[in-house]
C-alpha cells in the first residue's frame, strides 16, 4: 500500500444503531432509572412515567406498558403467596380467617411495592428492543 491510498470501508443499510444491552436496560428500569443513561428518574409519580429524562433527554411519552406489569405481578406474587400459604398451612393448622388476616395484607403490600419496579423493567425492555417508538419509527395500526 502506498502513502496516498486510504482504507475505505463500505457501509450498506444506513447508520449503525447504538447497542442497547437488554439486561442493563431492564435492571435500570427496575431501579426506576432511565434505561438510556441510568441517571434520570423514570417515574414522576407512582406509576406515571416521565415524558423525557431530565439527565439525557430520552423521550418516554410514547411507551406502552399497558397491562403487562400487572400480569407479571399477579404471576410472580400468586406463586409466592400460594406457596407460602400452603407451606404455613402444613406446619400450623389455623382457621381460614387467620390465614386471610395474614396473607391478604401481605399480598396487597407486596403487589403495591413490586408494581413500580416491574413497570420500570417493562419500559426498559421496550427501550432496549426499540419497541413502540423507541427505535425512531412510528407504530402503525394494521388495517385488515
Buried (B, 14 or more C-beta within 10 A) or exposed (E): EEEEEEEEEEEEEEEEEEEBEBEBBBBBBBBBBBBBBBEBEBBEEEEEBBEEBEBEEBEBEEBEBEEBBBEBBEEBBEEBBEEBBEEBEEEEEEEEEEBEEBBEEBBEEBBEEBBBBBBBBBBBBBBBEEBBBBBEEEEEEEEE
